[in-house]
Amino acid sequence: MRVTGGEFRGRKIKVPNIDGVRPTPSRVREALFNMMGNIQGQRGLDLFSGSGMMAVEALSRGAEHIISVESDGKVCRYLDKVLLQFELSKHWKIQHGELPQVLGVCQGQTFDFIFADPPYGKGFTEKIFLWLEQQGIKTSLLILEESSQVDVLWVKGWDVETRQYGHTCLHLCRKLKTTASSVLVD
């Protein structure tokens, strides 16, 4: 697969042939980063990292730091090779561990964006909101990739914009701000 934009545009990443690794198609990545706009200097969290394409794409486009979370040890070893190939050790941390437990390393942190591409149709999409809340992890933009065949049950307090690309849906979730005027008073 090729990086679609930024400093590494056109560079190839060999995606490993490992069960469960399903890289986000280039058309979807390009559309997502165009919607996100300028991410120069931003911090991101990449859950269910898999191929690492989203992290490399974000760093290529100017993100300052990305933490990628992946549960498969073989995939993490592959991600370490990609990190070295692109010389990103100052900007990219790969965290091996099972979700949600591994999120403890990010407890209380704020990220400009969080990307999550869980295994399709397994119910993880709905759980991510709770996992982030339990660890006090905050973001202004949570991007969830899911199959277009799955009806997601959305958590209250988030505005969700959905874009479909073939069998893939991107759900851009923005936390609603609570104001005094929105609270009912007796």
C-alpha positions in Angstrom: 0.0 0.0 0.0 1.1 3.6 -0.6 1.0 6.6 1.6 -1.5 9.0 0.0 -0.3 12.4 1.2 2.3 14.5 3.0 6.1 14.0 3.5 5.9 10.2 2.7 3.4 10.5 -0.2 4.0 7.6 -2.6 6.2 5.5 -0.3 5.1 1.9 -0.1 4.3 -0.1 3.1 4.3 -3.8 2.7 1.2 -5.0 4.5 1.8 -8.3 6.3 -0.2 -11.4 5.5 -1.5 -11.8 9.1 -5.0 -12.9 9.9 -7.1 -9.9 11.0 -4.9 -7.2 9.4 -7.2 -5.3 7.1 -5.7 -2.0 6.0 -7.9 1.0 5.4 -8.2 1.4 1.6 -6.2 4.4 0.2 -9.4 6.1 -1.1 -10.9 6.0 2.4 -7.7 7.2 4.0 -7.4 10.1 1.6 -11.0 11.1 2.1 -10.6 11.0 5.8 -7.5 13.1 6.0 -9.1 15.6 3.6 -12.0 15.9 6.0 -9.7 16.3 9.0 -7.8 19.2 7.3 -4.6 20.4 8.8 -3.3 18.1 11.5 0.1 19.7 11.8 1.5 19.3 15.4 -1.5 17.2 16.6 -1.5 14.1 18.8 -3.3 11.0 17.8 -4.3 7.6 19.2 -4.6 4.7 16.8 -6.6 1.8 18.3 -6.6 -1.7 16.6 -3.6 -0.4 14.6 -3.1 -3.4 12.3 -1.1 -2.4 9.3 -0.1 1.0 10.8 -1.2 2.8 7.7 -3.3 5.3 9.6 -0.5 6.2 11.9 2.1 6.6 9.1 -0.4 8.6 7.0 -1.1 11.0 10.0 2.6 11.4 10.7 3.3 12.0 7.0 0.7 14.8 7.1 2.4 16.5 10.0 1.0 15.0 13.2 3.4 15.4 16.0 2.9 12.1 17.9 0.9 8.9 17.4 0.4 6.1 19.9 -0.7 2.9 18.1 -2.3 0.1 20.1 -2.2 -3.5 18.8 -2.9 -6.8 20.5 -1.2 -9.2 18.1 2.5 -9.6 18.9 3.4 -10.5 15.3 1.7 -7.4 14.1 3.6 -5.3 16.7 6.9 -6.7 15.4 5.9 -5.7 11.9 5.0 -2.2 13.1 8.4 -1.9 14.7 10.0 -2.5 11.3 7.8 0.1 9.7 8.7 2.6 12.4 12.4 2.0 11.7 11.9 2.1 7.9 10.3 5.5 8.1 12.6 6.7 10.9 9.7 7.7 13.2 10.9 6.6 16.6 10.6 10.1 18.0 7.0 10.5 16.9 5.4 7.0 16.9 5.0 4.7 19.9 3.7 1.2 19.4 1.9 -0.2 22.4 1.4 -4.0 22.5 -1.6 -5.1 24.6 -5.2 -6.1 24.8 -8.0 -3.5 24.8 -9.3 -2.1 27.0 -6.6 -2.9 29.6 -3.8 -1.4 27.6 -5.5 2.0 27.6 -4.2 2.5 31.1 -0.9 3.8 29.6 -2.9 6.7 28.1 -5.0 7.4 31.3 -6.0 11.0 31.6 -4.4 12.1 28.3 -6.0 14.3 25.7 -5.6 13.5 22.0 -6.6 15.8 19.0 -8.0 12.7 17.3 -8.5 9.0 17.9 -8.8 6.5 15.1 -10.2 3.0 15.8 -10.6 0.2 13.2 -11.8 -2.7 15.3 -12.7 -6.1 13.7 -15.9 -5.6 11.9 -19.2 -6.6 13.4 -17.8 -7.7 16.8 -19.4 -5.0 18.9 -16.2 -3.2 19.8 -17.3 0.1 18.1 -19.9 0.7 20.8 -17.5 -0.2 23.7 -14.8 2.2 22.6 -16.7 5.2 24.1 -16.9 3.5 27.5 -13.3 2.4 27.4 -12.1 6.0 26.7 -14.4 7.4 29.4 -13.2 4.9 32.0 -9.6 5.9 31.5 -10.3 9.6 31.3 -9.0 9.8 27.8 -10.4 12.9 25.9 -10.6 13.8 22.3 -12.4 16.3 20.1 -12.6 13.8 17.2 -13.2 10.0 17.4 -13.1 8.3 14.0 -14.5 4.8 13.9 -14.2 2.5 10.9 -16.8 -0.2 10.7 -18.6 -2.3 8.1 -21.5 -0.6 6.3 -23.5 -3.8 7.1 -23.3 -3.0 10.9 -25.9 -0.9 12.6 -24.0 0.9 15.4 -25.8 1.8 18.7 -24.5 5.4 19.4 -23.7 6.7 22.8 -25.5 9.9 23.9 -23.5 13.1 24.0 -21.7 12.6 20.6 -22.6 14.1 17.2 -21.9 11.4 14.6 -21.3 12.1 10.9 -21.2 8.9 8.7 -19.6 8.6 5.3 -19.8 5.3 3.4 -17.2 4.1 0.9 -18.4 0.7 -0.5 -18.5 -1.7 2.3 -16.6 0.6 4.7 -18.2 3.3 6.9 -16.3 6.1 8.6 -18.1 7.5 11.6 -16.7 10.9 12.6 -17.8 11.4 16.2 -17.5 14.8 17.9 -18.2 15.2 21.7 -21.1 17.6 22.3 -20.3 20.4 24.6 -22.6 20.7 27.6 -23.7 24.2 28.4 -25.7 25.7 31.2 -28.5 26.5 28.8 -28.8 22.9 27.7 -29.4 21.6 31.2 -33.0 21.5 32.3 -33.7 23.3 35.6 -36.9 22.8 37.7 
